[in-house]
C-alpha cells in the first residue's frame, strides 16, 4: 500500500486525538502533534523506536495480540487498559476538583497495511466522561447509602414517619401502619395528606417546632399526637416528611400527675383551712358562751350583747370569705378570665396565713395593684401556693424559729410581660440539684413528707397552661440593712390584658 506521507501528516497533525502509526513489533513510525504536545515526547525522538522503551508499563503482550487480531480480521479492535485506564502516561494539569491524575483514554486499533503489518492506534481523551461516570457512581452510592439509612431509620424509630410526594403518601414505616390501624403499607400509599390530617389549619400553623393535635382515623377513633412536617430534598426531589408521635399515654399520665398534685395541694389546703378556722370558731364559741353566762347572771346589757353579736358576725364573715377563696381555688379553670394579680396573691396568702404565722414566716409584699391578667386564675393560685409551700419547707429546714424567716413577693409590669418574683432567705438551692427541681417526683424531702410533684406541676402550669416562663436561681439581697441569700423564682406571664 502506497502512503501519501504529506497528506497523512497534515490530516494526522490536525485532528483532536492522538495518532500512532506502529507495526506489530511496536516500532513507532509516526507520532502526531497532539501526542507531542501532551506527552512532551518529540516525534523525531520516538520515530523508529520501540514504544516500550518510552512506556515500559504498557502491557506489551496484550497490545501485540490486539494488533495481530486487527491485522488478521482486517477490522478495528479496541484496547482497554485494565489497571491505569490509559495506554500512555499523560499527566493532567493542576485542576482543583480533578478526579484523575492522568488522562483517561479510549484506544482504537485500526489496520492500515496488512502486508507491512502496520496499524494506526487512535487515542481519545475520555477524561471528562470518566469523571462524570465516577461522580455519578459516587452519587449513586451515596443515594443507596442514604436509602439504606432511611430504611434503617424507618425500621428503628419510635415515630411514625410518612413520606409525601405531591401531597400523596409515597412511603411509610411500620409504626405509621400500626398507628393508623391499617393492615399493610399498600393501604396508606397513595392516600392524600388531608385524608390523614383532617385539620387543614395544621399546615398553616406548622413551623420549626412540632405541634400537638388530635388525629382522627378512618374508623373514627382518635388519638393525641405530636406532629412535625418538613419539606426535605431526597434523590433530587422534594418530599414532605410527616412525623407523628402518639402521646395519648403521656397525656393520660400527665393528667394523673395533675390530679395527684391537685389532690395533694387540696389536702394541704384543707389542713390549712381547718387550722385557720380553729381560732375564729373559738372566738364565736367564747362570745356566745360569755353572752349566755352574763344573761344568766343578769349582767347582759344591750352594749355587751351588741358587741358579742358584732364579733360573731365579723368572725362568721371572715370564715365565709375563707370558704369563697378556697372554693375558687378548687374550681377547675375552663376558660381564661381577667383577674387582678395583687388580689389573687393576697387571697392565696390568706389561705395559708395560719401556717405561715405558726412557722414565724414574714411575708413582704411589693405589689402593683394596677396589674390585670387575662389567664387562668385558679391555676396560677395553685402554682403560687406550691412555691410558697416549698419556701416554707426550705425555711423550716435551714432557719431556727428565732431567726428571721422571710418570703418576698413582688410584681411589676414589663413591656411584653408581667413579672412575679418570689424570694426567700433560706440560703438558696444546692447547685447540684438546681437543674432538677422541676423534674417530676424530684424532692429533697423525706419520702413520707412530699411527692416531689409541686414544682413540676408549677412549671407545667406556667409553661403549658399559661404560656409563660418560670426560672429558678439563687440571689443575694439586703433586707433591713442585713444581707441574705435564698432561692428566687421568677415567673414571666404574657402581658395580654
C-alpha positions in Angstrom: 0.0 0.0 0.0 1.4 3.3 -1.0 1.0 6.1 1.5 0.9 9.8 0.6 3.1 10.9 3.6 2.4 14.7 3.2 -1.4 14.2 3.2 -1.1 11.7 6.0 1.0 14.1 8.1 -1.4 17.0 7.5 -4.5 15.0 8.4 -3.0 13.3 11.5 -1.5 16.5 12.9 -4.8 18.5 12.7 -7.2 16.0 14.4 -8.0 16.4 18.1 -6.8 13.0 19.3 -3.6 11.0 19.4 -2.4 9.0 16.4 0.4 6.5 16.4 1.5 4.6 13.3 3.0 1.4 14.6 3.9 -2.1 13.4 3.1 -5.4 15.2 6.6 -5.3 16.9 5.6 -1.9 18.5 8.0 0.1 16.5 6.7 3.7 16.1 6.6 5.1 12.5 4.5 8.2 13.2 3.7 10.3 16.3 1.4 13.2 15.7 1.5 16.8 17.1 -1.4 16.1 19.6 0.9 13.5 21.3 3.9 15.7 21.1 2.1 18.5 23.0 0.6 16.3 25.6 3.5 13.8 26.3 6.4 16.1 25.8 7.9 13.4 23.6 9.0 14.7 20.2 8.2 12.7 17.1 11.8 12.8 16.0 12.9 11.2 19.2 10.4 8.3 19.2 10.2 7.6 15.5 11.7 4.2 14.6 12.0 3.5 18.3 10.0 0.8 20.2 7.1 2.2 22.2 8.0 0.0 25.2 11.3 1.8 25.5 9.4 5.0 26.3 6.4 3.5 28.1 7.6 0.3 29.9 4.4 -0.1 31.9 2.4 -0.9 28.8 1.1 -4.5 28.7 3.0 -5.2 25.5 1.8 -8.8 25.1 -1.8 -7.7 25.2 -1.1 -4.7 22.8 0.7 -7.0 20.3 -2.2 -9.5 20.5 -4.7 -6.8 19.7 -2.6 -5.5 16.8 -2.3 -9.1 15.4 -6.1 -9.6 15.7 -6.9 -6.3 13.9 -4.5 -7.3 11.0 -5.9 -10.8 10.7 -9.5 -9.7 10.7 -8.8 -6.5 8.8 -11.1 -4.8 11.3 -10.7 -2.3 14.1 -10.2 -3.7 17.6 -10.4 -1.9 21.0 -7.7 -1.9 23.6 -9.0 -1.5 27.1 -6.3 -0.7 29.7 -7.0 -2.9 32.8 -5.3 -1.0 35.6 -4.5 2.6 34.8 -7.3 3.4 32.3 -4.7 4.8 29.9 -2.2 3.4 27.3 0.4 6.0 27.5 1.0 8.2 30.6 -0.3 11.8 30.0 -0.4 13.8 33.2 -3.2 16.3 33.6 -2.7 19.9 34.5 -3.4 21.2 38.0 -7.2 21.2 38.4 -8.7 21.8 41.8 -11.5 19.3 41.6 -9.9 16.7 39.2 -10.6 13.1 39.9 -7.7 11.5 38.0 -4.1 12.4 37.8 -3.7 11.0 34.3 -5.7 11.4 31.1 -8.2 8.6 30.8 -8.1 7.2 27.3 -10.2 5.2 24.8 -7.9 3.2 22.4 -8.9 2.0 18.9 -6.5 -0.1 16.8 -7.3 0.1 13.1 -5.4 -1.9 10.4 -3.6 0.3 7.8 -1.4 -2.0 5.7 -1.7 -5.8 6.3 1.3 -6.6 4.1 3.6 -4.3 6.0 1.7 -5.2 9.2 1.0 -1.6 10.1 -1.8 -0.3 12.2 -3.0 3.1 13.4 -3.6 3.5 17.2 -6.2 6.2 17.9 -6.0 7.7 21.4 -9.1 9.6 22.5 -9.3 11.7 25.7 -12.3 10.4 27.7 -11.2 12.0 31.0 -14.3 14.2 31.3 -16.6 11.3 30.5 -14.7 9.1 33.0 -15.0 11.9 35.7 -18.7 12.2 35.1 -19.2 8.4 35.4 -17.1 8.4 38.5 -19.1 11.2 40.1 -22.4 9.6 39.0 -21.2 6.3 40.7 -20.4 8.3 43.9 -23.8 9.9 43.8 -25.5 6.6 43.2 -23.6 5.0 46.1 -24.5 7.9 48.4 -28.1 7.7 47.4 -28.1 4.0 48.0 -26.4 4.6 51.3 -29.0 7.3 52.2 -31.7 4.9 51.2 -30.3 2.3 53.5 -30.0 4.8 56.3 -33.6 6.0 55.7 -34.8 2.4 55.7 -32.9 1.7 58.9 -34.4 4.9 60.4 -37.8 3.8 59.3 -37.5 0.5 60.9 -35.9 1.5 64.3 -37.5 4.9 65.2 -40.4 5.2 67.7 -42.0 7.8 65.5 -44.5 7.2 62.7 -42.8 8.5 59.5 -44.8 9.2 56.3 -43.3 10.5 53.1 -45.5 12.5 50.8 -44.8 13.3 47.2 -47.2 15.9 45.7 -49.3 15.6 48.9 -49.8 11.8 48.4 -48.2 9.1 50.6 -45.1 7.7 48.8 -43.7 5.6 51.7 -44.1 5.0 55.4 -42.7 2.9 58.2 -44.4 0.1 60.2 -45.2 2.4 63.1 -47.3 4.5 60.8 -49.2 1.5 59.6 -49.9 0.3 63.1 -50.8 3.8 64.4 -53.4 4.4 61.7 -54.7 0.8 62.2 -54.0 -0.4 58.6 -53.0 -3.9 57.7 -50.3 -3.1 55.2 -48.3 -0.3 53.6 -50.5 -0.5 50.5 -53.4 0.8 52.5 -51.5 4.0 53.2 -49.6 4.6 49.9 -51.4 6.9 47.6 -53.6 8.5 50.2 -53.8 12.3 50.2 -52.4 14.3 53.1 -55.9 15.6 54.0 -57.2 12.0 54.3 -54.8 11.5 57.2 -54.7 15.0 58.8 -58.2 16.4 58.6 -57.3 19.7 60.3 -56.2 21.9 57.3 -55.1 24.7 59.6 -52.2 22.5 60.8 -50.2 23.2 57.6 -50.6 27.0 58.3 -49.5 26.6 61.9 -46.6 24.2 61.4 -43.2 25.8 61.8 -39.8 24.6 63.0 -41.4 23.3 66.2 -43.8 20.3 66.5 -47.4 21.0 67.4 -49.9 19.0 69.4 -53.1 17.9 67.8 -55.8 15.2 67.7 -55.7 12.8 64.8 -58.9 11.0 63.7 -58.6 7.6 62.0 -60.8 6.3 59.3 -62.7 4.2 61.8 -63.5 7.5 63.7 -61.2 6.6 66.6 -58.8 9.3 67.6 -55.5 9.8 69.5 -53.5 12.8 70.8 -50.4 13.3 68.7 -47.3 15.4 68.4 -46.6 16.1 64.7 -44.0 17.8 62.6 -43.9 18.4 58.9 -40.8 19.4 56.9 -40.0 19.7 53.2 -36.9 17.6 52.5 -34.9 17.1 49.3 -34.4 13.4 48.7 -33.0 11.9 45.5 -33.2 15.3 43.8 -36.9 15.6 44.6 -38.8 17.5 47.3 -40.7 15.3 49.7 -42.9 16.3 52.6 -42.0 14.3 55.7 -44.6 13.9 58.4 -43.5 12.5 61.7 -46.1 11.6 64.3 -45.7 10.6 67.9 -48.7 9.1 69.8 -48.8 11.0 73.1 -52.1 9.6 74.3 -50.5 7.6 77.1 -48.2 10.6 78.0 -51.3 12.9 78.2 -53.1 10.3 80.4 -50.2 10.2 82.8 -49.8 13.9 82.8 -53.5 14.2 83.7 -52.9 11.7 86.5 -49.9 13.7 87.7 -52.0 16.9 87.6 -54.8 15.2 89.6 -52.3 13.8 92.1 -50.7 17.3 92.5 -54.1 18.9 92.8 -55.3 16.4 95.4 -52.0 16.9 97.4 -52.5 20.6 97.3 -56.1 20.3 98.2 -55.2 18.1 101.2 -52.7 20.6 102.4 -55.2 23.4 101.9 -58.0 21.6 103.8 -55.4 21.2 106.7 -54.7 24.9 106.4 -58.4 25.8 106.5 -59.1 23.5 109.4 -56.2 25.0 111.3 -57.2 28.5 110.3 -60.8 28.0 111.4 -60.0 26.9 115.0 -59.3 30.4 116.3 -62.4 32.1 114.7 -64.6 29.2 115.9 -63.2 29.6 119.4 -63.9 33.3 119.2 -67.6 32.6 118.2 -67.9 30.0 120.9 -66.4 32.2 123.6 -68.6 35.2 122.6 -71.8 33.2 122.6 -70.9 31.4 125.9 -70.0 34.7 127.5 -73.2 36.4 126.5 -75.2 33.4 127.8 -73.5 33.5 131.2 -74.0 37.2 131.5 -77.7 36.7 130.7 -78.0 34.0 133.3 -76.3 36.3 135.9 -78.4 39.3 134.8 -75.3 41.1 133.7 -76.0 41.2 130.0 -76.5 44.8 128.8 -77.5 45.9 125.3 -74.0 47.1 124.6 -72.4 43.8 125.7 -74.9 41.9 123.6 -74.4 44.1 120.5 -70.6 43.8 120.9 -70.9 40.0 121.1 -73.2 39.8 118.1 -70.9 42.1 116.0 -67.8 39.9 117.0 -69.7 36.8 116.0 -70.9 38.4 112.7 -67.4 39.7 111.7 -65.8 36.4 112.5 -68.5 34.5 110.6 -67.9 36.8 107.6 -64.2 36.0 107.8 -65.0 32.3 107.7 -67.3 32.8 104.8 -64.7 34.7 102.9 -62.2 31.9 103.5 -64.7 29.4 102.1 -65.1 31.6 99.0 -61.4 31.8 98.4 -61.0 28.1 99.0 -63.9 27.3 96.6 -62.3 29.4 93.9 -59.1 27.5 94.4 -60.8 24.2 93.9 -62.6 25.3 90.7 -61.2 23.9 87.5 -60.5 26.7 85.1 -62.3 26.0 81.8 -61.7 29.4 80.3 -59.4 32.3 80.8 -60.6 35.3 82.7 -59.4 38.7 83.6 -58.3 38.9 87.2 -56.4 41.4 89.4 -52.9 39.9 90.2 -52.5 41.6 93.6 -55.9 40.4 94.8 -55.2 36.9 93.6 -51.8 36.8 95.5 -53.4 38.2 98.7 -56.2 35.7 98.6 -53.7 32.9 98.2 -51.7 34.1 101.2 -54.8 34.3 103.3 -55.5 30.6 102.6 -52.1 29.6 104.2 -51.8 32.6 106.6 -52.2 30.4 109.8 -49.5 28.0 108.6 -47.2 30.9 107.8 -47.8 32.5 111.2 -47.2 29.3 113.1 -43.9 28.9 111.3 -43.0 32.5 112.1 -42.7 33.3 108.4 -42.9 37.0 107.5 -44.4 37.9 104.1 -43.1 41.1 102.5 -45.3 42.3 99.6 -44.4 44.8 96.9 -47.3 44.5 94.5 -48.5 46.7 91.7 -52.3 46.8 92.3 -53.0 48.0 88.7 -51.9 44.8 87.0 -54.7 42.7 85.5 -54.0 39.4 83.7 -56.2 37.6 81.2 -55.3 34.0 82.1 -56.2 31.0 84.3 -56.5 32.5 87.8 -57.0 29.2 89.7 -54.1 27.5 88.1 -51.9 30.5 88.9 -53.1 30.2 92.5 -52.0 26.5 92.6 -48.6 27.4 91.1 -48.1 30.2 93.6 -49.1 28.2 96.7 -46.8 25.4 95.5 -43.9 27.8 95.6 -44.9 29.3 99.0 -45.1 25.8 100.5 -41.7 25.0 99.0 -40.2 28.2 100.6 -41.9 27.4 103.9 -40.3 23.9 103.9 -36.9 25.3 103.0 -37.1 28.0 105.8 -38.1 25.3 108.3 -35.1 23.2 107.4 -32.5 26.0 107.4 -33.6 28.6 109.9 -34.2 28.3 113.6 -37.5 29.6 115.0 -35.7 32.7 116.4 -34.2 33.7 113.1 -35.9 35.9 110.5 -37.8 33.8 108.1 -38.7 35.9 105.1 -40.6 35.4 101.9 -40.7 38.4 99.5 -43.2 38.7 96.7 -43.1 41.5 94.1 -44.9 42.2 90.8 -44.1 44.6 88.0 -45.3 45.3 84.5 -42.7 45.0 81.7 -43.1 45.9 78.1 -44.4 42.5 76.9 -44.6 40.5 80.2 -45.8 40.6 83.7 -43.0 39.6 86.2 -43.8 37.9 89.5 -40.8 37.4 91.8 -40.8 35.1 94.9 -37.7 35.0 97.1 -36.8 33.6 100.5 -33.8 33.8 102.8 -33.4 30.1 103.3 -29.9 30.0 101.9 -30.6 29.0 98.3 -30.9 25.9 96.3 -27.9 23.5 96.1 -26.1 24.0 92.8 -26.0 20.2 92.3 -29.8 20.0 92.2 -31.0 23.4 90.9 -31.3 22.0 87.4 -33.5 19.1 88.6 -36.1 20.8 90.9 -38.7 21.0 88.1 -38.4 17.2 87.3 -41.4 15.0 88.3 -41.0 13.2 91.6 -37.8 15.0 92.4 -37.8 16.1 96.1 -35.3 16.8 98.8 -37.9 16.0 101.4 -38.2 12.7 103.3 -40.3 10.2 101.3 -43.2 10.5 103.7 -43.2 14.3 103.6 -43.7 15.1 99.9 -44.5 13.7 96.4 -42.0 15.9 94.5 -44.8 17.0 92.2 -45.2 20.6 93.5 -42.6 22.4 91.4 -43.0 20.1 88.4 -46.7 20.9 88.3 -45.9 24.6 88.9 -43.6 24.7 85.9 -46.2 22.8 83.8 -49.0 25.2 84.8 -46.8 28.3 84.0 -45.4 27.0 80.7 -48.2 24.8 79.2 -51.4 26.3 80.5 -50.4 30.0 81.0 -47.8 30.2 78.1 -45.3 31.8 80.4 -41.9 31.0 81.8 -40.5 30.2 85.2 -36.8 30.5 86.2 -35.2 29.3 89.4 -32.0 30.8 90.7 -30.2 31.9 93.8 -29.9 35.5 94.8 -28.4 37.7 97.4 -30.4 40.7 98.7 -30.5 43.2 101.5 -33.4 43.5 104.0 -33.4 45.9 107.0 -29.6 46.5 106.4 -28.7 42.8 106.6 -27.5 40.6 103.8 -29.4 37.4 103.0 -29.3 34.6 100.3 -32.1 32.4 99.1 -34.0 30.9 96.3 -35.5 33.2 93.7 -38.4 32.1 91.4 -39.1 34.5 88.6 -42.4 34.0 86.7 -43.0 35.8 83.4 -46.5 35.8 82.0 -47.7 37.3 78.7 -49.0 40.8 79.0 -52.2 40.4 77.1 -54.7 42.0 79.4 
